[in-house]
Amino acid sequence: MDTRGPLCVGIDPHASLLADWGLGEDIAGLERFTRTVVEALAERVAVLKPQSAFFERFGSRGVAVLERAVADARSAGALVLMDAKRGDIGSTMAAYAATYLDPASPLFSDAVTVSPYLGFGSLRPALDLARRHGSGVFVLALTSNPEGAEVQHAVRADGSTVGATMLERLREENEPEVRAGTLGSFGAVVGATLGDLSAYDLAIGGPLLAPGIGAQGATPADLPRVFGAAVREVVPNVSRGVLRHGPDAASLVAAAERFAEEVRAAAG
Ligand SMILES: O=C(O)c1cc(=O)[nH]c(=O)n1[C@@H]1O[C@H](COP(=O)(O)O)[C@@H](O)[C@H]1O
């Protein structure tokens, strides 16, 4: 992020975007869309975040497009954060972890998003594998969508909210790295749409993925107000807000650069 700018661009091939780009809602359209984004941005932006659902919906050939995108983006020097939002009992979680966090897997990524709502402890296989291979895990804590509150703001027996508990668990997980003076590899997903979060301790010693800028209504200028001092650890994500400028590669690049510049100006 220091060298490439503070931005994560999502690769979300929505049917509506394929249509806007003059592409078919089929494998050829998916392939062209994905290749255009990777070729335009993988040498420039810090992080690319493919949203797995948009590829899985095309079956095995869609997943093959995703595999290729991950490999091409990584070899162009971008970090790949696989947005898979997996979560299951620990023994099954181990298989999800192997899918995204084992270097031998065709979908091996620098990091993966996971859902902790089967209990933070159920994520242990992913946390351990990420630690072993130097990759990362982003845990849903306070999501950008309004429906998230009914789960994440729920108050536990000890008076803390579920979302705050996830942040606390991540803080514990990052402790060894923080003690060694580095940023930990275990991040939280915290929506940029959520307004003032000063009630939460966002200092988890790891990165904060902040989706919601652009199509969901948040702007880079909101980041300091939402994240306070933790704004330095924020990785802002924009998907449709950049992708709607395609298929012209120069327009995609210009849009990503504009967002990165606005983030820099806002977050310092
Ligand atoms: O984990 C995520 O990336 C995520 C978490 C969240 O709380 N909200 C959220 O929008 N996302 C993802 O971030 C992207 C946002 O896309 P845009 O709204 O088009 O910028 C989508 O891929 C979402 O699935």
The ligand as a Tripos MOL2 file, in Angstrom:
@<TRIPOS>MOLECULE
LIG
   24    25     1     0     0
SMALL
NO_CHARGES

@<TRIPOS>ATOM
      1 O1        -15.9480   -9.1110    2.8230 O.co2     1 LIG1
      2 C1        -16.2660   -8.2340    2.0090 C.2       1 LIG1
      3 O2        -15.4930   -7.9240    1.1230 O.co2     1 LIG1
      4 C2        -17.5120   -7.4910    2.2180 C.ar      1 LIG1
      5 C3        -17.9340   -7.3500    3.5080 C.ar      1 LIG1
      6 C4        -18.9440   -6.4280    3.8210 C.ar      1 LIG1
      7 O3        -19.2550   -6.1800    4.9680 O.2       1 LIG1
      8 N1        -19.5410   -5.7620    2.8090 N.ar      1 LIG1
      9 C5        -19.1850   -5.9420    1.4880 C.ar      1 LIG1
     10 O4        -19.7420   -5.2610    0.6170 O.2       1 LIG1
     11 N2        -18.2190   -6.8710    1.1660 N.ar      1 LIG1
     12 C6        -17.8850   -7.1640   -0.2450 C.3       1 LIG1
     13 O5        -17.2650   -6.0140   -0.7930 O.3       1 LIG1
     14 C7        -17.6940   -5.7950   -2.1420 C.3       1 LIG1
     15 C8        -18.3920   -4.4530   -2.2290 C.3       1 LIG1
     16 O6        -18.7120   -4.1660   -3.5500 O.3       1 LIG1
     17 P1        -19.1890   -2.7210   -4.0260 P.3       1 LIG1
     18 O7        -20.3750   -2.3680   -3.2010 O.co2     1 LIG1
     19 O8        -19.5110   -2.9390   -5.4810 O.co2     1 LIG1
     20 O9        -18.0270   -1.7780   -3.8460 O.co2     1 LIG1
     21 C9        -18.5900   -6.9840   -2.4950 C.3       1 LIG1
     22 O10       -17.7730   -7.9610   -3.0940 O.3       1 LIG1
     23 C10       -19.0750   -7.4840   -1.1510 C.3       1 LIG1
     24 O11       -19.3340   -8.8710   -1.1680 O.3       1 LIG1
@<TRIPOS>BOND
     1     1     2 2
     2     2     3 1
     3     2     4 1
     4     4     5 ar
     5     4    11 ar
     6     5     6 ar
     7     6     7 2
     8     6     8 ar
     9     8     9 ar
    10     9    10 2
    11     9    11 ar
    12    11    12 1
    13    12    13 1
    14    12    23 1
    15    13    14 1
    16    14    15 1
    17    14    21 1
    18    15    16 1
    19    16    17 1
    20    17    18 2
    21    17    19 1
    22    17    20 1
    23    21    22 1
    24    21    23 1
    25    23    24 1
@<TRIPOS>SUBSTRUCTURE
     1 LIG1         1 GROUP 0 **** ****
